Amino acid sequence: MIPAAEPRDELADTVRVEGARILATLVRTVGSLQVAEDAVQEAVVAALRSWPRTGVPAEPRAWLTVTARNRAIDILRRERARAGKEREATELARLRTPELPPESVVRDDQLRLIFTCCHPTLSPEARVALALRTLCGLSPAQIAAVLLSSEAAIAKRLTRTRGKIAAARIPYRVPSDEELPGRLAAVCGVVHALYTAGHAPLEGEAAVDVDGCTEALRLARLLHDLLPDEAMPAAVLALLLLTDSRRPARVDDAGEVVLLADQDRARWDAAAIAEGCALLDASLRRTGGVADPYQLQAAIAAEHARAPAYAQTDWLEIVRLYDLLLSVAPSAPAALSRAVAVAEASGTAAALAALDAIEPSPRWHAVRAELLACEGRYAEAVAEITTSLTETVTAPERRHRERRRAIWAARVR
C-alpha cells in the first residue's frame, strides 16, 4: 500500500490515467459509452473517498476495474428494472469475470475508443471534447478552457455526442483500411490535443502534467504501431517525442518555468530526440518531402533539438518552417512563435512589426513585453506584461510573468 498521507492530487492523477484505460475495456463489455462512463466515474469517486484513508492499493487498476464492473452491474440492473424486462444474462456474466484483461486487449480497446471518438459523423469540436473527456479524464470545465467555450456548453455537447453515438449505433472498433483515411487526421488531432493539454495544464500549480503527457505519448505509440506505414501518425509521434525531450529542463528544482534560452540542454532526452528525428525523416520520405502541419511542427522542434546551444540555433530555418506552417495551417499560436523566431533572426524591430499583424491576446501581450524589454523599453514592457495577466493564464506562467515584471520595473528610470 502507498501511505494514506499521499496528496489527493496524486490520487486523482492515478485514477484519471487508470480510469481511462478501464473505460476503454468496459465500453466493449457493456456496449454503451454512457453506462461505462457512469460506472468508471462512480469507481473513481469511491477511490477518492477510500484511498486517502486506506492508502492506494498495490494494484490500483485492479481495484478500479473490479469496482467499475460492480457499478456497471448495478447500473444495468437499474435499467432492466426501469424497462420492466430481462436483459440477456451473458452481458452481466461477462462483467462478473474475475480476470483482468491482458495488456494486448486493453491496447486494442483504447484504440477502439479513440476511433469511436473520432467517427466522421461527429463534428470536429465534438470529437475533441469527447476525447478529452474519455481519454484524458478532463472535466467539462477544463475542456471548456481548452476549447474556449463555457462549461455548460461543453456539458451539453458531450451529452449530445454520446446520444448520437448510441442513436447512430457507431461501432466500437478500429475501422477497416478503406475507412481509415476519413478518420486518421481526426485521431492524430485528438492525440496531439491530449499532449497539448498535458504540456501546458490549465489548472493546478504544476507547469507540466507529466501523467497527461505520458499518456498522450503512449497513445501516439499505439497509433503508430497500428499504422506503421502511415506518414501522419509517425509525424505526430515525432513531434511529441521532440517536444517531450525538453521536459526535464523546462522547470527548475522549485517547479518554476525555465525559458528555452536558459535551459540546461544536457538534461534533454537524447534518446527521445534521436527517435523523434528518425520518425520525422521516415514520415517525410513517405510524403515525398511534401510536409503536413505535424511534420512542419516536428521539423521546428528538431531544429531546436539539434542546436548545441541557444545561440547556435538556425533561426532563419525556423522562420522559414513557420512560414510554411502558416501557409498550410494558419493559427495565432504559430504566428506568435514565428514572431519570436523573427526577433532572433532579424531583430526585435522586425518582430514587433510582425506582431502588428496578429490579433492581440494574453500571450501576444507577453511576447510583446519581452520584445520591448529587449529594446530597453522597460516601462512599456511592464504595461504589456501586466495586460497579459488575465484569469486564463496558468499559475506557473503567471508566476513567471510576475517575476519578469518585477525585474523590468526595477530597471524603469
Secondary structure as GFF3:
##gff-version 3
##sequence-region A 1 413
A	DSSP	alpha_helix	8	30	.	.	.	ID=ss1
A	DSSP	alpha_helix	33	54	.	.	.	ID=ss2
A	DSSP	alpha_helix	60	83	.	.	.	ID=ss3
A	DSSP	alpha_helix	89	96	.	.	.	ID=ss4
A	DSSP	alpha_helix	103	117	.	.	.	ID=ss5
A	DSSP	alpha_helix	124	134	.	.	.	ID=ss6
A	DSSP	alpha_helix	140	147	.	.	.	ID=ss7
A	DSSP	alpha_helix	151	167	.	.	.	ID=ss8
A	DSSP	alpha_helix	181	199	.	.	.	ID=ss9
A	DSSP	alpha_helix	210	226	.	.	.	ID=ss10
A	DSSP	alpha_helix	231	244	.	.	.	ID=ss11
A	DSSP	three_ten_helix	247	249	.	.	.	ID=ss12
A	DSSP	three_ten_helix	260	262	.	.	.	ID=ss13
A	DSSP	three_ten_helix	265	267	.	.	.	ID=ss14
A	DSSP	alpha_helix	270	286	.	.	.	ID=ss15
A	DSSP	alpha_helix	293	306	.	.	.	ID=ss16
A	DSSP	three_ten_helix	310	312	.	.	.	ID=ss17
A	DSSP	alpha_helix	315	328	.	.	.	ID=ss18
A	DSSP	alpha_helix	332	346	.	.	.	ID=ss19
A	DSSP	alpha_helix	348	355	.	.	.	ID=ss20
A	DSSP	alpha_helix	362	374	.	.	.	ID=ss21
A	DSSP	alpha_helix	378	388	.	.	.	ID=ss22
A	DSSP	alpha_helix	395	411	.	.	.	ID=ss23
###
